Amino acid sequence: MAEHVHGTMETSAQEKTYAGFVATTKWSVIVILAILVFLALVGA
């Protein structure tokens, strides 16, 4: 079995995925809040 050296794992793919997840979550929350504000303004 190969010896693992701490700090040598390539994490760029995980970092890119996490950044995409954070961006998607942020925009989802913004859209949901906009919809809620719109519904409150039109009295639905």
PDB file of N, H, CA, C and O in Angstrom:
ATOM      1  N   MET A   1       0.848  -1.177   0.000  1.00  0.00           N
ATOM      2  CA  MET A   1       0.000   0.000   0.000  1.00  0.00           C
ATOM      3  C   MET A   1       0.896   1.244   0.000  1.00  0.00           C
ATOM      4  O   MET A   1       1.912   1.297   0.694  1.00  0.00           O
ATOM      5  N   ALA A   2       0.499   2.228  -0.785  1.00  0.00           N
ATOM      6  H   ALA A   2      -0.326   2.185  -1.349  1.00  0.00           H
ATOM      7  CA  ALA A   2       1.297   3.451  -0.898  1.00  0.00           C
ATOM      8  C   ALA A   2       1.226   4.259   0.390  1.00  0.00           C
ATOM      9  O   ALA A   2       0.203   4.282   1.074  1.00  0.00           O
ATOM     10  N   GLU A   3       2.313   4.909   0.700  1.00  0.00           N
ATOM     11  H   GLU A   3       3.145   4.891   0.144  1.00  0.00           H
ATOM     12  CA  GLU A   3       2.379   5.756   1.898  1.00  0.00           C
ATOM     13  C   GLU A   3       1.720   7.111   1.594  1.00  0.00           C
ATOM     14  O   GLU A   3       2.030   7.752   0.590  1.00  0.00           O
ATOM     15  N   HIS A   4       0.819   7.527   2.467  1.00  0.00           N
ATOM     16  H   HIS A   4       0.567   7.006   3.283  1.00  0.00           H
ATOM     17  CA  HIS A   4       0.138   8.817   2.292  1.00  0.00           C
ATOM     18  C   HIS A   4       0.927   9.904   3.002  1.00  0.00           C
ATOM     19  O   HIS A   4       1.318   9.757   4.160  1.00  0.00           O
ATOM     20  N   VAL A   5       1.153  10.998   2.283  1.00  0.00           N
ATOM     21  H   VAL A   5       0.836  11.117   1.342  1.00  0.00           H
ATOM     22  CA  VAL A   5       1.826  12.145   2.869  1.00  0.00           C
ATOM     23  C   VAL A   5       0.794  13.256   3.017  1.00  0.00           C
ATOM     24  O   VAL A   5       0.177  13.684   2.042  1.00  0.00           O
ATOM     25  N   HIS A   6       0.618  13.714   4.254  1.00  0.00           N
ATOM     26  H   HIS A   6       1.119  13.366   5.046  1.00  0.00           H
ATOM     27  CA  HIS A   6      -0.390  14.736   4.541  1.00  0.00           C
ATOM     28  C   HIS A   6      -0.130  15.999   3.713  1.00  0.00           C
ATOM     29  O   HIS A   6       0.993  16.501   3.655  1.00  0.00           O
ATOM     30  N   GLY A   7      -1.210  16.507   3.063  1.00  0.00           N
ATOM     31  H   GLY A   7      -2.122  16.099   3.110  1.00  0.00           H
ATOM     32  CA  GLY A   7      -1.107  17.736   2.294  1.00  0.00           C
ATOM     33  C   GLY A   7      -0.727  17.557   0.843  1.00  0.00           C
ATOM     34  O   GLY A   7      -0.454  18.545   0.162  1.00  0.00           O
ATOM     35  N   THR A   8      -0.698  16.325   0.339  1.00  0.00           N
ATOM     36  H   THR A   8      -0.919  15.522   0.893  1.00  0.00           H
ATOM     37  CA  THR A   8      -0.287  16.100  -1.050  1.00  0.00           C
ATOM     38  C   THR A   8      -1.456  15.785  -1.983  1.00  0.00           C
ATOM     39  O   THR A   8      -1.256  15.621  -3.187  1.00  0.00           O
ATOM     40  N   MET A   9      -2.664  15.698  -1.445  1.00  0.00           N
ATOM     41  H   MET A   9      -2.826  15.830  -0.467  1.00  0.00           H
ATOM     42  CA  MET A   9      -3.814  15.360  -2.279  1.00  0.00           C
ATOM     43  C   MET A   9      -4.202  16.548  -3.164  1.00  0.00           C
ATOM     44  O   MET A   9      -4.195  17.691  -2.709  1.00  0.00           O
ATOM     45  N   GLU A  10      -4.534  16.279  -4.409  1.00  0.00           N
ATOM     46  H   GLU A  10      -4.539  15.350  -4.779  1.00  0.00           H
ATOM     47  CA  GLU A  10      -4.990  17.312  -5.344  1.00  0.00           C
ATOM     48  C   GLU A  10      -6.454  17.632  -5.030  1.00  0.00           C
ATOM     49  O   GLU A  10      -7.313  16.757  -5.141  1.00  0.00           O
ATOM     50  N   THR A  11      -6.741  18.854  -4.647  1.00  0.00           N
ATOM     51  H   THR A  11      -6.043  19.565  -4.557  1.00  0.00           H
ATOM     52  CA  THR A  11      -8.100  19.223  -4.228  1.00  0.00           C
ATOM     53  C   THR A  11      -8.752  20.263  -5.130  1.00  0.00           C
ATOM     54  O   THR A  11      -9.797  20.807  -4.770  1.00  0.00           O
ATOM     55  N   SER A  12      -8.176  20.553  -6.277  1.00  0.00           N
ATOM     56  H   SER A  12      -7.328  20.112  -6.569  1.00  0.00           H
ATOM     57  CA  SER A  12      -8.751  21.604  -7.128  1.00  0.00           C
ATOM     58  C   SER A  12     -10.156  21.239  -7.613  1.00  0.00           C
ATOM     59  O   SER A  12     -11.003  22.123  -7.741  1.00  0.00           O
ATOM     60  N   ALA A  13     -10.421  19.970  -7.884  1.00  0.00           N
ATOM     61  H   ALA A  13      -9.732  19.252  -7.781  1.00  0.00           H
ATOM     62  CA  ALA A  13     -11.755  19.561  -8.332  1.00  0.00           C
ATOM     63  C   ALA A  13     -12.777  19.753  -7.212  1.00  0.00           C
ATOM     64  O   ALA A  13     -13.889  20.223  -7.452  1.00  0.00           O
ATOM     65  N   GLN A  14     -12.391  19.386  -5.984  1.00  0.00           N
ATOM     66  H   GLN A  14     -11.487  19.005  -5.789  1.00  0.00           H
ATOM     67  CA  GLN A  14     -13.295  19.570  -4.854  1.00  0.00           C
ATOM     68  C   GLN A  14     -13.548  21.051  -4.591  1.00  0.00           C
ATOM     69  O   GLN A  14     -14.674  21.441  -4.280  1.00  0.00           O
ATOM     70  N   GLU A  15     -12.513  21.877  -4.713  1.00  0.00           N
ATOM     71  H   GLU A  15     -11.599  21.561  -4.965  1.00  0.00           H
ATOM     72  CA  GLU A  15     -12.676  23.313  -4.489  1.00  0.00           C
ATOM     73  C   GLU A  15     -13.594  23.934  -5.538  1.00  0.00           C
ATOM     74  O   GLU A  15     -14.405  24.802  -5.216  1.00  0.00           O
ATOM     75  N   LYS A  16     -13.472  23.501  -6.776  1.00  0.00           N
ATOM     76  H   LYS A  16     -12.812  22.796  -7.038  1.00  0.00           H
ATOM     77  CA  LYS A  16     -14.326  24.014  -7.847  1.00  0.00           C
ATOM     78  C   LYS A  16     -15.784  23.589  -7.615  1.00  0.00           C
ATOM     79  O   LYS A  16     -16.703  24.384  -7.813  1.00  0.00           O
ATOM     80  N   THR A  17     -15.987  22.350  -7.202  1.00  0.00           N
ATOM     81  H   THR A  17     -15.240  21.704  -7.041  1.00  0.00           H
ATOM     82  CA  THR A  17     -17.331  21.860  -6.919  1.00  0.00           C
ATOM     83  C   THR A  17     -17.953  22.620  -5.763  1.00  0.00           C
ATOM     84  O   THR A  17     -19.123  22.997  -5.825  1.00  0.00           O
ATOM     85  N   TYR A  18     -17.185  22.847  -4.713  1.00  0.00           N
ATOM     86  H   TYR A  18     -16.235  22.540  -4.663  1.00  0.00           H
ATOM     87  CA  TYR A  18     -17.693  23.575  -3.552  1.00  0.00           C
ATOM     88  C   TYR A  18     -18.044  25.015  -3.925  1.00  0.00           C
ATOM     89  O   TYR A  18     -19.069  25.535  -3.484  1.00  0.00           O
ATOM     90  N   ALA A  19     -17.215  25.654  -4.724  1.00  0.00           N
ATOM     91  H   ALA A  19     -16.383  25.232  -5.083  1.00  0.00           H
ATOM     92  CA  ALA A  19     -17.498  27.023  -5.158  1.00  0.00           C
ATOM     93  C   ALA A  19     -18.796  27.067  -5.969  1.00  0.00           C
ATOM     94  O   ALA A  19     -19.589  27.997  -5.818  1.00  0.00           O
ATOM     95  N   GLY A  20     -19.012  26.083  -6.812  1.00  0.00           N
ATOM     96  H   GLY A  20     -18.368  25.328  -6.935  1.00  0.00           H
ATOM     97  CA  GLY A  20     -20.251  26.002  -7.585  1.00  0.00           C
ATOM     98  C   GLY A  20     -21.454  25.785  -6.686  1.00  0.00           C
ATOM     99  O   GLY A  20     -22.512  26.371  -6.911  1.00  0.00           O
ATOM    100  N   PHE A  21     -21.300  24.943  -5.665  1.00  0.00           N
ATOM    101  H   PHE A  21     -20.440  24.467  -5.483  1.00  0.00           H
ATOM    102  CA  PHE A  21     -22.381  24.697  -4.714  1.00  0.00           C
ATOM    103  C   PHE A  21     -22.744  25.965  -3.959  1.00  0.00           C
ATOM    104  O   PHE A  21     -23.925  26.271  -3.788  1.00  0.00           O
ATOM    105  N   VAL A  22     -21.743  26.702  -3.509  1.00  0.00           N
ATOM    106  H   VAL A  22     -20.785  26.453  -3.648  1.00  0.00           H
ATOM    107  CA  VAL A  22     -21.986  27.940  -2.765  1.00  0.00           C
ATOM    108  C   VAL A  22     -22.679  28.969  -3.660  1.00  0.00           C
ATOM    109  O   VAL A  22     -23.614  29.638  -3.221  1.00  0.00           O
ATOM    110  N   ALA A  23     -22.230  29.099  -4.905  1.00  0.00           N
ATOM    111  H   ALA A  23     -21.470  28.555  -5.262  1.00  0.00           H
ATOM    112  CA  ALA A  23     -22.849  30.050  -5.829  1.00  0.00           C
ATOM    113  C   ALA A  23     -24.300  29.670  -6.118  1.00  0.00           C
ATOM    114  O   ALA A  23     -25.175  30.536  -6.134  1.00  0.00           O
ATOM    115  N   THR A  24     -24.559  28.388  -6.344  1.00  0.00           N
ATOM    116  H   THR A  24     -23.848  27.685  -6.331  1.00  0.00           H
ATOM    117  CA  THR A  24     -25.918  27.925  -6.607  1.00  0.00           C
ATOM    118  C   THR A  24     -26.822  28.173  -5.413  1.00  0.00           C
ATOM    119  O   THR A  24     -27.961  28.611  -5.575  1.00  0.00           O
ATOM    120  N   THR A  25     -26.327  27.898  -4.222  1.00  0.00           N
ATOM    121  H   THR A  25     -25.402  27.541  -4.091  1.00  0.00           H
ATOM    122  CA  THR A  25     -27.107  28.124  -3.012  1.00  0.00           C
ATOM    123  C   THR A  25     -27.413  29.604  -2.834  1.00  0.00           C
ATOM    124  O   THR A  25     -28.539  29.974  -2.501  1.00  0.00           O
ATOM    125  N   LYS A  26     -26.414  30.448  -3.056  1.00  0.00           N
ATOM    126  H   LYS A  26     -25.500  30.147  -3.327  1.00  0.00           H
ATOM    127  CA  LYS A  26     -26.604  31.897  -2.910  1.00  0.00           C
ATOM    128  C   LYS A  26     -27.680  32.400  -3.867  1.00  0.00           C
ATOM    129  O   LYS A  26     -28.583  33.126  -3.450  1.00  0.00           O
ATOM    130  N   TRP A  27     -27.600  32.032  -5.124  1.00  0.00           N
ATOM    131  H   TRP A  27     -26.867  31.443  -5.463  1.00  0.00           H
ATOM    132  CA  TRP A  27     -28.570  32.512  -6.106  1.00  0.00           C
ATOM    133  C   TRP A  27     -29.951  31.913  -5.872  1.00  0.00           C
ATOM    134  O   TRP A  27     -30.957  32.571  -6.135  1.00  0.00           O
ATOM    135  N   SER A  28     -30.018  30.692  -5.389  1.00  0.00           N
ATOM    136  H   SER A  28     -29.201  30.157  -5.175  1.00  0.00           H
ATOM    137  CA  SER A  28     -31.315  30.083  -5.060  1.00  0.00           C
ATOM    138  C   SER A  28     -32.004  30.859  -3.950  1.00  0.00           C
ATOM    139  O   SER A  28     -33.202  31.130  -4.025  1.00  0.00           O
ATOM    140  N   VAL A  29     -31.248  31.215  -2.922  1.00  0.00           N
ATOM    141  H   VAL A  29     -30.275  30.995  -2.861  1.00  0.00           H
ATOM    142  CA  VAL A  29     -31.819  31.991  -1.816  1.00  0.00           C
ATOM    143  C   VAL A  29     -32.285  33.360  -2.307  1.00  0.00           C
ATOM    144  O   VAL A  29     -33.354  33.828  -1.915  1.00  0.00           O
ATOM    145  N   ILE A  30     -31.501  33.995  -3.149  1.00  0.00           N
ATOM    146  H   ILE A  30     -30.633  33.615  -3.468  1.00  0.00           H
ATOM    147  CA  ILE A  30     -31.886  35.302  -3.683  1.00  0.00           C
ATOM    148  C   ILE A  30     -33.188  35.206  -4.485  1.00  0.00           C
ATOM    149  O   ILE A  30     -34.077  36.042  -4.327  1.00  0.00           O
ATOM    150  N   VAL A  31     -33.298  34.204  -5.332  1.00  0.00           N
ATOM    151  H   VAL A  31     -32.576  33.525  -5.460  1.00  0.00           H
ATOM    152  CA  VAL A  31     -34.507  34.028  -6.148  1.00  0.00           C
ATOM    153  C   VAL A  31     -35.716  33.731  -5.262  1.00  0.00           C
ATOM    154  O   VAL A  31     -36.793  34.285  -5.482  1.00  0.00           O
ATOM    155  N   ILE A  32     -35.549  32.864  -4.266  1.00  0.00           N
ATOM    156  H   ILE A  32     -34.674  32.414  -4.088  1.00  0.00           H
ATOM    157  CA  ILE A  32     -36.657  32.530  -3.371  1.00  0.00           C
ATOM    158  C   ILE A  32     -37.120  33.765  -2.606  1.00  0.00           C
ATOM    159  O   ILE A  32     -38.321  33.993  -2.462  1.00  0.00           O
ATOM    160  N   LEU A  33     -36.171  34.565  -2.115  1.00  0.00           N
ATOM    161  H   LEU A  33     -35.195  34.381  -2.233  1.00  0.00           H
ATOM    162  CA  LEU A  33     -36.546  35.787  -1.404  1.00  0.00           C
ATOM    163  C   LEU A  33     -37.255  36.771  -2.324  1.00  0.00           C
ATOM    164  O   LEU A  33     -38.214  37.423  -1.910  1.00  0.00           O
ATOM    165  N   ALA A  34     -36.800  36.885  -3.559  1.00  0.00           N
ATOM    166  H   ALA A  34     -36.021  36.355  -3.895  1.00  0.00           H
ATOM    167  CA  ALA A  34     -37.459  37.774  -4.516  1.00  0.00           C
ATOM    168  C   ALA A  34     -38.895  37.319  -4.777  1.00  0.00           C
ATOM    169  O   ALA A  34     -39.809  38.140  -4.855  1.00  0.00           O
ATOM    170  N   ILE A  35     -39.082  36.028  -4.910  1.00  0.00           N
ATOM    171  H   ILE A  35     -38.339  35.361  -4.847  1.00  0.00           H
ATOM    172  CA  ILE A  35     -40.443  35.495  -5.121  1.00  0.00           C
ATOM    173  C   ILE A  35     -41.337  35.792  -3.912  1.00  0.00           C
ATOM    174  O   ILE A  35     -42.493  36.185  -4.067  1.00  0.00           O
ATOM    175  N   LEU A  36     -40.790  35.602  -2.719  1.00  0.00           N
ATOM    176  H   LEU A  36     -39.851  35.283  -2.594  1.00  0.00           H
ATOM    177  CA  LEU A  36     -41.571  35.873  -1.504  1.00  0.00           C
ATOM    178  C   LEU A  36     -41.942  37.352  -1.394  1.00  0.00           C
ATOM    179  O   LEU A  36     -43.069  37.681  -1.024  1.00  0.00           O
ATOM    180  N   VAL A  37     -41.001  38.244  -1.712  1.00  0.00           N
ATOM    181  H   VAL A  37     -40.085  37.976  -2.012  1.00  0.00           H
ATOM    182  CA  VAL A  37     -41.288  39.673  -1.681  1.00  0.00           C
ATOM    183  C   VAL A  37     -42.354  40.012  -2.724  1.00  0.00           C
ATOM    184  O   VAL A  37     -43.277  40.773  -2.435  1.00  0.00           O
ATOM    185  N   PHE A  38     -42.239  39.464  -3.918  1.00  0.00           N
ATOM    186  H   PHE A  38     -41.488  38.845  -4.152  1.00  0.00           H
ATOM    187  CA  PHE A  38     -43.237  39.693  -4.960  1.00  0.00           C
ATOM    188  C   PHE A  38     -44.616  39.231  -4.515  1.00  0.00           C
ATOM    189  O   PHE A  38     -45.602  39.946  -4.691  1.00  0.00           O
ATOM    190  N   LEU A  39     -44.687  38.039  -3.939  1.00  0.00           N
ATOM    191  H   LEU A  39     -43.886  37.458  -3.795  1.00  0.00           H
ATOM    192  CA  LEU A  39     -45.980  37.519  -3.472  1.00  0.00           C
ATOM    193  C   LEU A  39     -46.561  38.393  -2.352  1.00  0.00           C
ATOM    194  O   LEU A  39     -47.772  38.599  -2.283  1.00  0.00           O
ATOM    195  N   ALA A  40     -45.687  38.901  -1.482  1.00  0.00           N
ATOM    196  H   ALA A  40     -44.703  38.734  -1.539  1.00  0.00           H
ATOM    197  CA  ALA A  40     -46.170  39.775  -0.405  1.00  0.00           C
ATOM    198  C   ALA A  40     -46.700  41.092  -0.973  1.00  0.00           C
ATOM    199  O   ALA A  40     -47.689  41.624  -0.469  1.00  0.00           O
ATOM    200  N   LEU A  41     -46.061  41.623  -2.008  1.00  0.00           N
ATOM    201  H   LEU A  41     -45.257  41.191  -2.418  1.00  0.00           H
ATOM    202  CA  LEU A  41     -46.476  42.895  -2.594  1.00  0.00           C
ATOM    203  C   LEU A  41     -47.794  42.794  -3.369  1.00  0.00           C
ATOM    204  O   LEU A  41     -48.594  43.730  -3.359  1.00  0.00           O
ATOM    205  N   VAL A  42     -48.017  41.669  -4.033  1.00  0.00           N
ATOM    206  H   VAL A  42     -47.368  40.909  -4.041  1.00  0.00           H
ATOM    207  CA  VAL A  42     -49.247  41.527  -4.811  1.00  0.00           C
ATOM    208  C   VAL A  42     -50.386  40.956  -3.974  1.00  0.00           C
ATOM    209  O   VAL A  42     -51.512  40.855  -4.461  1.00  0.00           O
ATOM    210  N   GLY A  43     -50.121  40.585  -2.741  1.00  0.00           N
ATOM    211  H   GLY A  43     -49.206  40.666  -2.345  1.00  0.00           H
ATOM    212  CA  GLY A  43     -51.167  40.130  -1.826  1.00  0.00           C
ATOM    213  C   GLY A  43     -51.630  38.714  -2.070  1.00  0.00           C
ATOM    214  O   GLY A  43     -52.789  38.392  -1.807  1.00  0.00           O
ATOM    215  N   ALA A  44     -50.775  37.879  -2.554  1.00  0.00           N
ATOM    216  H   ALA A  44     -49.833  38.141  -2.768  1.00  0.00           H
ATOM    217  CA  ALA A  44     -51.165  36.487  -2.815  1.00  0.00           C
ATOM    218  C   ALA A  44     -51.278  35.688  -1.533  1.00  0.00           C
ATOM    219  O   ALA A  44     -51.597  34.499  -1.573  1.00  0.00           O
TER     220      ALA A  44
END
